[in-house]
Structure formats: structure tokens, C-alpha cells
Amino acid sequence: MKTGTQFKLDFIYTNDCSYLLFILREIVKQISFEIENGTNQYFDNYCELVLDNFKLDQFYLTDNEVIIFFQSYDIAPYSSGIPSFAIPR
């Protein structure tokens, strides 16, 4: 983790071919929770936008999680900031 080497998500989840589906479901679940609780705003078609804008190289690692992020305007208005989602490793 401290080498500065760049890699894609499939490097982390090499033994699990369903990792992508798990990550996408977790992102949509977190967005739904935020919308229901009024803690953030997303575009109405966020499910489609998550699929269209998900990139295997837009993430960073913490000790226990993979943080997936999207660019401004990808899935939410600018006022929502950079949308990011913590996925357990």
C-alpha cells in the first residue's frame, strides 16, 4: 500500500469474479440510504449513471475499505461534492 504503485480494482479482488456486481450494488444501496435520509442529493437516474460512469481506476484504499469515487456531475449535482462510497475489503 505504501509503494505508490497504481493498479485497478480487479487486482484487489482477483479471487472473486462477482466483485463488480457487489460493488455496484453497495454503491446503489448507499445512495438510496442517503436519499431516504436526506443527507445527500443525486440525479433521478442515479442507477443508470452509476453504471455508465463507474471506472475501475477511480478508487483509493484505506486500511479496511476501498473508497470508490465519481467525478463531479457524474451521478450528482456539483453541490453534493465528490461522491464517494466506502466498500469493505
N, C-alpha and C positions, 0 to 999 in steps of 0.2 A: 504494500500500500504506500510505502514511502519512496518508491523509486522514480515516480513521475512518468512511468510507462503508461501509454494510452492503449486502451482496449475497448471492445464492445461488450454489451451485456451478455451475449452468448458465451463469452469466456467465463463469466461468473457462474452461469447456470448450465454448464456443459453436460451434466448427467440428467438433466430434466428437459425433455423436448416440449413440455407444456408450459414452460416458464413464461412465454409471451402472453398466453391466454390468462394465466394467473395474474400477471402484472396489469394487463388491461382491465380485467375485472376489478382488481383492487383500486385502480385509479377511478373508475366509474363509481364504485361504491363510496369512495371518499368524497367525490364531487357531490353525489346525491345527499350524503350526510351534511355537507357544508351548505347546500341549497336549503335543505329542510330546516336547518338550524339558523339560517340567515347569516352565516359567518363569512360568506363569500358569494360573488356573482360569477356566473358563467353564461355563455351564449346558449340559447334554447336547444340548439342541435349539438350539444357538447359530446354526446356519444360518437356521432359521426366525425366530429372534429378531432377527438382523441385518436381515433383510428387513422385518420388522414395525416395527422401531424406527429405521431409517435415516431421517434428516431432512436435507433439502437445506441447512438453515441451521445445522447443528451441525458447524462446522469453523473452523479458522483457518489462516492462511498463514505459512510461513517462506520464506526466500529460494528454496529449491529444492523444497519439498513442500507439499502440502495435508494438514493433520492433521485427520482425521475422528475425532470422539469421540461416545461414547454416555453416557447418564446412568447413575448407579448403579442396579444391579438390572436394567437393560435386557437385557444379554446375559451378565452375570457377577455373582457374589456381591459384596457390599459390600467384602469383604476384598481384592478384586482392584483396588480403586481405580477411577478413571475410565478405562474402556477407550478407548484412542486408537490410531490407526493412521496411519502416515506413507505417503502416496501420492505418487509422483513426479509433477511437473507437466510 
